[in-house]
Amino acid sequence: MPHKLRKIRKKRGSRTHGYGRVGQHRKTGSKGMRKAGRHKHGWSYVTTYEPDYFGRKGFTSPKSLKQKVKIMNVGKLDEIAQRYSVEKEKGKFLIDLESLGYTKLLGTGRIAKPLVVKVPYCSKSAAEKIKKSGGQILMETQEQGE
């Protein structure tokens, strides 16, 4: 027959409340949601269901903010002019570094021929060296930086 009394109410006044020896189930409370044994007997659970439970977690900057910059130095332009000189413009070779996959032109090296170079970005020293040799730089963004 069903009844309304819980076990704790029914056993009120008895010494052990139906648990046998004195001290059993004393001060235990609820032990749900514990993560004991994660490095010991619960290790197989960690490897199966929570492989990222241990270890560092941190910030990873988004790949959309990272720019891949492929550089070319001024000293290599003479070699490229011999291989990939697309057009001549008033006795000057036109080199399109953007179509070759380069995004920035830096000023290391020397240049002998007057070249017209198309590149998205270039350094100030690279621009000066090309202008001294009689060439010019074509950039979509007309700012020269770094």
FENPETA-V320653 format. One record per residue. RES is the residue in three letters. SS is DSSP state (H for helix, E for strand, L for the rest). NEAR is the number of other C-alpha atoms within 12 Angstrom. D_CENTER is the distance of its C-alpha to the mean C-alpha in Angstrom with 1 decimal. Layout:
BEGIN
{{RES | SS | NEAR | D_CENTER} {RES | SS | NEAR | D_CENTER}}
END
This chain:
BEGIN
{{MET | L | 4 | 65.9} {PRO | L | 5 | 62.8} {HIS | L | 8 | 62.8} {LYS | L | 9 | 60.8} {LEU | L | 11 | 60.7} {ARG | L | 11 | 57.5} {LYS | H | 15 | 57.8} {ILE | H | 15 | 57.2} {ARG | H | 13 | 60.0} {LYS | H | 13 | 62.3} {LYS | L | 14 | 62.0} {ARG | L | 13 | 62.4} {GLY | L | 11 | 64.9} {SER | L | 14 | 64.4} {ARG | L | 15 | 63.1} {THR | L | 17 | 60.1} {HIS | L | 20 | 59.4} {GLY | L | 18 | 59.8} {TYR | L | 15 | 57.2} {GLY | L | 12 | 59.7} {ARG | L | 11 | 59.6} {VAL | L | 12 | 59.1} {GLY | L | 13 | 55.5} {GLN | L | 14 | 53.8} {HIS | L | 15 | 51.1} {ARG | L | 14 | 51.7} {LYS | L | 8 | 48.8} {THR | L | 9 | 46.3} {GLY | L | 8 | 45.1} {SER | L | 9 | 42.3} {LYS | L | 10 | 39.8} {GLY | L | 8 | 37.7} {MET | L | 6 | 33.8} {ARG | L | 9 | 33.9} {LYS | L | 16 | 31.3} {ALA | L | 14 | 33.6} {GLY | L | 12 | 33.4} {ARG | L | 19 | 29.7} {HIS | L | 14 | 29.9} {LYS | L | 12 | 33.4} {HIS | L | 12 | 35.2} {GLY | L | 17 | 32.4} {TRP | H | 18 | 29.9} {SER | H | 14 | 30.5} {TYR | H | 18 | 29.6} {VAL | H | 19 | 26.3} {THR | H | 16 | 25.4} {THR | H | 12 | 26.6} {TYR | H | 12 | 25.5} {GLU | L | 15 | 22.9} {PRO | L | 13 | 20.8} {ASP | L | 12 | 18.2} {TYR | L | 17 | 21.0} {PHE | L | 12 | 20.7} {GLY | L | 8 | 17.8} {ARG | L | 8 | 15.3} {LYS | L | 8 | 13.4} {GLY | L | 6 | 11.1} {PHE | L | 6 | 8.8} {THR | L | 10 | 5.0} {SER | L | 9 | 4.9} {PRO | L | 8 | 5.6} {LYS | L | 8 | 5.4} {SER | L | 8 | 9.0} {LEU | L | 8 | 8.9} {LYS | L | 9 | 7.6} {GLN | L | 11 | 10.8} {LYS | L | 12 | 11.9} {VAL | L | 17 | 15.2} {LYS | L | 19 | 17.8} {ILE | E | 26 | 20.7} {MET | E | 31 | 24.4} {ASN | E | 29 | 27.1} {VAL | H | 38 | 30.5} {GLY | H | 22 | 32.3} {LYS | H | 25 | 31.0} {LEU | H | 38 | 32.3} {ASP | H | 28 | 35.9} {GLU | H | 20 | 34.9} {ILE | H | 24 | 32.9} {ALA | H | 27 | 35.9} {GLN | H | 18 | 38.2} {ARG | H | 15 | 36.0} {TYR | H | 20 | 34.5} {SER | L | 25 | 36.9} {VAL | L | 21 | 37.0} {GLU | E | 18 | 39.8} {LYS | E | 18 | 42.1} {GLU | E | 16 | 42.5} {LYS | L | 13 | 45.6} {GLY | L | 14 | 45.4} {LYS | E | 25 | 41.7} {PHE | E | 30 | 39.0} {LEU | E | 32 | 36.3} {ILE | E | 37 | 32.8} {ASP | E | 29 | 30.0} {LEU | H | 34 | 26.9} {GLU | H | 24 | 24.8} {SER | H | 15 | 26.3} {LEU | H | 21 | 25.7} {GLY | L | 18 | 21.9} {TYR | L | 24 | 21.8} {THR | L | 27 | 20.3} {LYS | E | 34 | 21.7} {LEU | E | 41 | 25.1} {LEU | E | 32 | 25.6} {GLY | L | 26 | 29.1} {THR | L | 22 | 29.6} {GLY | L | 18 | 32.8} {ARG | L | 22 | 36.0} {ILE | L | 28 | 37.0} {ALA | L | 22 | 40.5} {LYS | L | 30 | 40.7} {PRO | L | 28 | 40.4} {LEU | E | 38 | 37.3} {VAL | E | 33 | 35.9} {VAL | E | 46 | 32.1} {LYS | E | 33 | 29.9} {VAL | L | 37 | 26.3} {PRO | L | 30 | 23.8} {TYR | E | 31 | 23.4} {CYS | E | 39 | 25.5} {SER | L | 28 | 26.3} {LYS | H | 21 | 29.7} {SER | H | 21 | 31.1} {ALA | H | 35 | 30.4} {ALA | H | 36 | 32.1} {GLU | H | 23 | 35.1} {LYS | H | 31 | 35.5} {ILE | H | 36 | 35.6} {LYS | H | 23 | 38.0} {LYS | H | 18 | 40.3} {SER | L | 21 | 40.6} {GLY | L | 21 | 41.7} {GLY | L | 29 | 38.7} {GLN | E | 27 | 36.4} {ILE | E | 38 | 32.8} {LEU | E | 26 | 31.9} {MET | L | 24 | 28.8} {GLU | L | 15 | 27.9} {THR | L | 15 | 26.7} {GLN | L | 15 | 29.6} {GLU | L | 16 | 27.8} {GLN | L | 22 | 27.4} {GLY | L | 17 | 24.9} {GLU | L | 14 | 23.7}}
END
